[in-house]
């Protein structure tokens, strides 16, 4: 099993790009923002599930949640990549 450091070296072609403190802070802000958005989506889905009795609708809510979380994570990674490339 490879360490995170070894995986990072592979992805960057053998060299690591060091980030300034400003970029690290921007990335941390992006992560916090999307983590809160994901938590908000999960809470909303749990509330809607709690009000539902129909198993089909519950399954639809859960599928929607999975899709929404994947979309939010994708947006998060794109924004972090944009900061890294600045």
DSSP file (Angstrom, degrees, kcal/mol; ACC not computed):
  #  RESIDUE AA STRUCTURE BP1 BP2  ACC     N-H-->O    O-->H-N    N-H-->O    O-->H-N    TCO  KAPPA ALPHA  PHI   PSI    X-CA   Y-CA   Z-CA
    1    1 A X              0   0    0      0, 0.0     2,-0.2     0, 0.0     0, 0.0   0.000 360.0 360.0 360.0 131.9    0.0    0.0    0.0
    2    2 A X        -     0   0    0      1,-0.1     2,-0.1     2,-0.0     0, 0.0  -0.548 360.0-119.4 -87.3 149.7    1.4    3.4   -1.0
    3    3 A X     >  -     0   0    0     -2,-0.2     4,-2.3     1,-0.1     5,-0.2  -0.362  28.7-107.4 -78.7 165.4    1.6    6.4    1.3
    4    4 A X  H  > S+     0   0    0      1,-0.2     4,-2.4     2,-0.2     5,-0.2   0.866 121.7  55.6 -60.2 -36.1   -0.2    9.6    0.5
    5    5 A X  H  > S+     0   0    0      2,-0.2     4,-2.3     1,-0.2    -1,-0.2   0.929 107.4  47.4 -63.2 -45.8    3.1   11.1   -0.3
    6    6 A X  H  > S+     0   0    0      1,-0.2     4,-2.0     2,-0.2    -2,-0.2   0.889 112.1  50.1 -64.4 -39.2    4.0    8.4   -2.8
    7    7 A X  H  X S+     0   0    0     -4,-2.3     4,-2.2     2,-0.2    -1,-0.2   0.902 109.8  51.0 -64.9 -40.3    0.6    8.8   -4.5
    8    8 A X  H  X S+     0   0    0     -4,-2.4     4,-1.7     1,-0.2     6,-0.2   0.898 108.4  52.0 -63.9 -40.4    1.0   12.6   -4.7
    9    9 A X  H  <>S+     0   0    0     -4,-2.3     5,-3.3     1,-0.2     6,-0.3   0.902 109.4  50.3 -62.6 -40.3    4.4   12.1   -6.3
   10   10 A X  H ><5S+     0   0    0     -4,-2.0     3,-1.0     1,-0.2    -2,-0.2   0.922 110.3  49.2 -63.4 -43.9    2.9    9.8   -8.9
   11   11 A X  H 3<5S+     0   0    0     -4,-2.2    -1,-0.2     1,-0.2    -2,-0.2   0.818 113.8  45.7 -66.9 -30.7    0.1   12.3   -9.8
   12   12 A X  T ><5S-     0   0    0     -4,-1.7     3,-0.5    -5,-0.2    -1,-0.2   0.337 118.1-105.8 -97.4   7.9    2.5   15.2  -10.1
   13   13 A X  T < 5S-     0   0    0     -3,-1.0    -3,-0.2    -4,-0.3    -4,-0.1   0.756  79.4 -47.2  76.6  23.9    5.1   13.4  -12.2
   14   14 A X  T 3 <S+     0   0    0     -5,-3.3     2,-0.4    -6,-0.2    -1,-0.2   0.381 121.7  82.4 101.1  -3.9    7.6   13.0   -9.5
   15   15 A X    <   -     0   0    0     -3,-0.5     2,-0.4    -6,-0.3    -1,-0.2  -0.988  66.6-136.0-133.5 146.0    7.7   16.5   -8.1
   16   16 A X        -     0   0    0     -2,-0.4     2,-0.7    -3,-0.1    -7,-0.1  -0.819  12.7-137.9-100.2 136.6    5.4   18.2   -5.7
   17   17 A X        -     0   0    0     -2,-0.4     2,-0.3     0, 0.0    -2,-0.0  -0.834  22.0-140.2 -90.4 119.2    4.2   21.7   -6.2
   18   18 A X        -     0   0    0     -2,-0.7     2,-0.3     1,-0.0     0, 0.0  -0.642  14.7-140.7 -83.9 136.9    4.4   23.6   -3.0
   19   19 A X        -     0   0    0     -2,-0.3    65,-0.1     1,-0.1     2,-0.0  -0.712  12.5-119.0 -99.3 145.1    1.4   25.9   -2.3
   20   20 A X     >  -     0   0    0     -2,-0.3     4,-2.4     1,-0.1     5,-0.2  -0.320  31.6-107.5 -72.1 164.0    1.6   29.3   -0.7
   21   21 A X  H  > S+     0   0    0      1,-0.2     4,-2.5     2,-0.2     5,-0.2   0.866 120.7  56.9 -61.0 -36.2   -0.2   29.9    2.6
   22   22 A X  H  > S+     0   0    0      2,-0.2     4,-2.2     1,-0.2    -1,-0.2   0.926 109.0  44.7 -62.0 -45.0   -2.8   32.0    0.7
   23   23 A X  H  > S+     0   0    0      2,-0.2     4,-2.6     1,-0.2    -2,-0.2   0.892 111.8  52.7 -67.3 -38.9   -3.6   29.1   -1.6
   24   24 A X  H  X S+     0   0    0     -4,-2.4     4,-2.3     1,-0.2    -2,-0.2   0.907 110.4  48.4 -61.8 -40.4   -3.7   26.7    1.3
   25   25 A X  H  X S+     0   0    0     -4,-2.5     4,-2.4     2,-0.2    -2,-0.2   0.896 110.8  50.4 -66.7 -40.1   -6.2   29.0    3.0
   26   26 A X  H  X S+     0   0    0     -4,-2.2     4,-2.4     2,-0.2    -2,-0.2   0.922 111.6  48.2 -62.6 -43.6   -8.3   29.3   -0.1
   27   27 A X  H  X S+     0   0    0     -4,-2.6     4,-2.5     1,-0.2    -2,-0.2   0.908 111.0  50.6 -63.9 -41.9   -8.4   25.5   -0.5
   28   28 A X  H  X S+     0   0    0     -4,-2.3     4,-2.5     2,-0.2    -1,-0.2   0.897 110.1  50.6 -63.2 -39.9   -9.3   25.1    3.2
   29   29 A X  H  X S+     0   0    0     -4,-2.4     4,-2.5     2,-0.2    -2,-0.2   0.909 110.2  49.7 -63.1 -42.3  -12.1   27.6    2.8
   30   30 A X  H  X S+     0   0    0     -4,-2.4     4,-2.5     2,-0.2     5,-0.3   0.926 111.1  49.3 -61.9 -45.2  -13.4   25.7   -0.3
   31   31 A X  H  X S+     0   0    0     -4,-2.5     4,-2.3     1,-0.2    -2,-0.2   0.914 111.8  48.4 -61.2 -43.9  -13.3   22.4    1.6
   32   32 A X  H  X S+     0   0    0     -4,-2.5     4,-2.1     2,-0.2    -1,-0.2   0.914 111.1  51.3 -62.4 -42.7  -15.2   23.9    4.6
   33   33 A X  H  X S+     0   0    0     -4,-2.5     4,-1.9     1,-0.2    -2,-0.2   0.943 114.5  41.3 -60.6 -49.6  -17.8   25.4    2.3
   34   34 A X  H  X S+     0   0    0     -4,-2.5     4,-2.4     1,-0.2    -1,-0.2   0.831 110.7  57.0 -72.7 -30.6  -18.5   22.2    0.5
   35   35 A X  H  X S+     0   0    0     -4,-2.3     4,-2.1    -5,-0.3    -1,-0.2   0.907 109.7  46.4 -63.5 -39.5  -18.4   20.1    3.6
   36   36 A X  H  X S+     0   0    0     -4,-2.1     4,-2.3     2,-0.2    -2,-0.2   0.873 110.8  52.5 -70.2 -36.1  -21.2   22.4    5.0
   37   37 A X  H  X S+     0   0    0     -4,-1.9     4,-2.2     2,-0.2    -2,-0.2   0.900 110.3  48.3 -64.3 -40.7  -23.2   22.1    1.8
   38   38 A X  H  X S+     0   0    0     -4,-2.4     4,-2.5     2,-0.2    -2,-0.2   0.917 111.7  48.9 -65.8 -43.3  -23.0   18.3    2.0
   39   39 A X  H  X S+     0   0    0     -4,-2.1     4,-2.5     1,-0.2    -2,-0.2   0.895 110.7  51.6 -62.7 -39.3  -24.1   18.3    5.6
   40   40 A X  H  X S+     0   0    0     -4,-2.3     4,-2.4     2,-0.2    -2,-0.2   0.910 110.4  48.0 -62.7 -43.2  -26.9   20.6    4.7
   41   41 A X  H  X S+     0   0    0     -4,-2.2     4,-2.4     2,-0.2    -2,-0.2   0.901 112.1  49.6 -65.3 -41.2  -28.0   18.2    1.9
   42   42 A X  H  X S+     0   0    0     -4,-2.5     4,-2.5     2,-0.2    -2,-0.2   0.913 111.8  48.1 -64.8 -42.6  -27.8   15.2    4.2
   43   43 A X  H  X S+     0   0    0     -4,-2.5     4,-2.2     2,-0.2    -2,-0.2   0.918 111.9  49.5 -64.3 -43.6  -29.9   17.0    6.9
   44   44 A X  H  X S+     0   0    0     -4,-2.4     4,-2.3     1,-0.2    -2,-0.2   0.917 111.9  48.4 -61.2 -44.1  -32.5   18.0    4.4
   45   45 A X  H  X S+     0   0    0     -4,-2.4     4,-2.8     1,-0.2    -2,-0.2   0.906 109.8  52.1 -64.4 -41.5  -32.7   14.5    3.0
   46   46 A X  H  X S+     0   0    0     -4,-2.5     4,-2.2     1,-0.2    -1,-0.2   0.895 109.8  49.6 -62.0 -39.4  -33.0   13.0    6.5
   47   47 A X  H  X S+     0   0    0     -4,-2.2     4,-1.0     2,-0.2    -1,-0.2   0.916 112.5  46.6 -65.5 -42.6  -35.9   15.4    7.3
   48   48 A X  H  X S+     0   0    0     -4,-2.3     4,-0.6     1,-0.2     3,-0.5   0.890 112.0  51.1 -66.9 -38.7  -37.7   14.5    4.0
   49   49 A X  H >< S+     0   0    0     -4,-2.8     3,-1.0     1,-0.2    -1,-0.2   0.890 105.0  57.5 -64.1 -39.4  -37.2   10.8    4.7
   50   50 A X  H 3< S+     0   0    0     -4,-2.2    -1,-0.2     1,-0.2    -2,-0.2   0.774 107.7  47.3 -62.3 -26.5  -38.6   11.2    8.2
   51   51 A X  H 3< S+     0   0    0     -4,-1.0     2,-0.3    -3,-0.5    -1,-0.2   0.559  99.0  88.5 -90.8 -10.0  -41.8   12.6    6.7
   52   52 A X    <<  +     0   0    0     -3,-1.0     3,-0.0    -4,-0.6    -3,-0.0  -0.675  40.5 174.7 -96.5 143.8  -42.2    9.9    4.1
   53   53 A X        +     0   0    0     -2,-0.3     2,-0.6     5,-0.0    -1,-0.1   0.550  59.2  94.2-111.3 -19.7  -43.9    6.5    4.5
   54   54 A X     >  -     0   0    0      1,-0.2     4,-2.1     2,-0.0     3,-0.2  -0.652  63.2-153.6 -81.3 117.3  -43.6    5.4    0.9
   55   55 A X  H  > S+     0   0    0     -2,-0.6     4,-2.2     1,-0.2    -1,-0.2   0.811  94.5  56.9 -61.0 -30.2  -40.5    3.2    0.4
   56   56 A X  H  > S+     0   0    0      2,-0.2     4,-2.0     1,-0.2    -1,-0.2   0.929 108.7  45.1 -66.9 -44.5  -40.3    4.2   -3.3
   57   57 A X  H  > S+     0   0    0      2,-0.2     4,-2.4     1,-0.2    -2,-0.2   0.870 111.1  53.9 -67.6 -35.7  -40.1    7.9   -2.4
   58   58 A X  H  X S+     0   0    0     -4,-2.1     4,-2.3     2,-0.2    -1,-0.2   0.922 108.8  48.9 -62.8 -43.2  -37.6    7.2    0.3
   59   59 A X  H  X S+     0   0    0     -4,-2.2     4,-2.5     1,-0.2    -2,-0.2   0.891 110.2  51.7 -63.1 -39.4  -35.4    5.4   -2.2
   60   60 A X  H  X S+     0   0    0     -4,-2.0     4,-2.5     2,-0.2    -2,-0.2   0.903 109.3  49.8 -63.6 -41.2  -35.7    8.4   -4.6
   61   61 A X  H  X S+     0   0    0     -4,-2.4     4,-2.2     2,-0.2    -2,-0.2   0.918 111.6  48.5 -63.4 -43.0  -34.7   10.8   -1.9
   62   62 A X  H  X S+     0   0    0     -4,-2.3     4,-2.2     2,-0.2    -2,-0.2   0.906 111.8  48.9 -65.1 -41.6  -31.6    8.7   -1.1
   63   63 A X  H  X S+     0   0    0     -4,-2.5     4,-2.2     1,-0.2    -2,-0.2   0.909 111.0  50.8 -63.4 -41.7  -30.7    8.4   -4.8
   64   64 A X  H  X S+     0   0    0     -4,-2.5     4,-2.7     1,-0.2    -2,-0.2   0.885 108.9  51.9 -62.1 -38.7  -31.0   12.2   -5.1
   65   65 A X  H  X S+     0   0    0     -4,-2.2     4,-2.8     2,-0.2     5,-0.2   0.925 108.4  50.1 -64.1 -44.8  -28.8   12.7   -2.1
   66   66 A X  H  X S+     0   0    0     -4,-2.2     4,-2.2     1,-0.2    -2,-0.2   0.918 113.2  46.8 -59.9 -43.6  -26.1   10.4   -3.5
   67   67 A X  H  X S+     0   0    0     -4,-2.2     4,-2.3     2,-0.2    -2,-0.2   0.917 112.6  49.1 -64.3 -44.3  -26.2   12.3   -6.8
   68   68 A X  H  X S+     0   0    0     -4,-2.7     4,-2.5     1,-0.2    -2,-0.2   0.906 111.1  49.3 -64.3 -42.0  -26.2   15.7   -5.1
   69   69 A X  H  X S+     0   0    0     -4,-2.8     4,-2.6     2,-0.2    -1,-0.2   0.914 110.8  50.3 -64.2 -42.4  -23.2   14.8   -2.8
   70   70 A X  H  X S+     0   0    0     -4,-2.2     4,-2.2    -5,-0.2    -1,-0.2   0.907 111.4  49.2 -62.1 -40.9  -21.2   13.5   -5.9
   71   71 A X  H  X S+     0   0    0     -4,-2.3     4,-2.5     2,-0.2    -2,-0.2   0.918 111.4  48.6 -64.4 -43.8  -22.0   16.8   -7.7
   72   72 A X  H  X S+     0   0    0     -4,-2.5     4,-2.4     1,-0.2    -2,-0.2   0.902 111.5  49.6 -64.2 -41.1  -20.8   18.9   -4.7
   73   73 A X  H  X S+     0   0    0     -4,-2.6     4,-2.4     2,-0.2    -1,-0.2   0.893 110.7  50.7 -65.0 -38.7  -17.6   16.8   -4.3
   74   74 A X  H  X S+     0   0    0     -4,-2.2     4,-2.3     2,-0.2    -2,-0.2   0.927 110.9  47.7 -63.9 -45.3  -16.9   17.2   -8.0
   75   75 A X  H  X S+     0   0    0     -4,-2.5     4,-2.5     1,-0.2    -2,-0.2   0.901 110.5  53.6 -61.3 -41.0  -17.4   21.0   -7.8
   76   76 A X  H  X S+     0   0    0     -4,-2.4     4,-2.4     1,-0.2    -2,-0.2   0.937 109.5  46.8 -59.4 -48.5  -15.2   21.1   -4.8
   77   77 A X  H  X S+     0   0    0     -4,-2.4     4,-2.5     1,-0.2    -1,-0.2   0.888 111.5  51.6 -63.6 -39.3  -12.4   19.3   -6.5
   78   78 A X  H  X S+     0   0    0     -4,-2.3     4,-2.1     2,-0.2    -1,-0.2   0.919 111.4  47.2 -63.5 -42.8  -12.7   21.6   -9.6
   79   79 A X  H  X S+     0   0    0     -4,-2.5     4,-1.8     2,-0.2    -2,-0.2   0.903 112.6  49.0 -66.4 -40.3  -12.5   24.7   -7.5
   80   80 A X  H  X S+     0   0    0     -4,-2.4     4,-2.3     1,-0.2    -2,-0.2   0.904 110.4  51.3 -66.2 -39.8   -9.5   23.4   -5.5
   81   81 A X  H  X S+     0   0    0     -4,-2.5     4,-1.8     1,-0.2    -1,-0.2   0.891 107.2  53.9 -62.2 -39.0   -7.7   22.5   -8.8
   82   82 A X  H  X S+     0   0    0     -4,-2.1     4,-0.7     1,-0.2    -1,-0.2   0.901 109.2  48.1 -62.7 -40.4   -8.4   26.0  -10.1
   83   83 A X  H >< S+     0   0    0     -4,-1.8     3,-0.8     1,-0.2    -2,-0.2   0.911 110.1  52.1 -65.6 -42.2   -6.7   27.5   -7.0
   84   84 A X  H 3< S+     0   0    0     -4,-2.3    -1,-0.2     1,-0.2    -2,-0.2   0.844 110.0  49.1 -62.9 -32.8   -3.8   25.2   -7.3
   85   85 A X  H 3<        0   0    0     -4,-1.8    -1,-0.2     1,-0.2    -2,-0.2   0.563 360.0 360.0 -85.5  -9.2   -3.3   26.2  -11.0
   86   86 A X    <<        0   0    0     -3,-0.8    -1,-0.2    -4,-0.7    -2,-0.1   0.514 360.0 360.0 -59.3 360.0   -3.4   29.9  -10.3
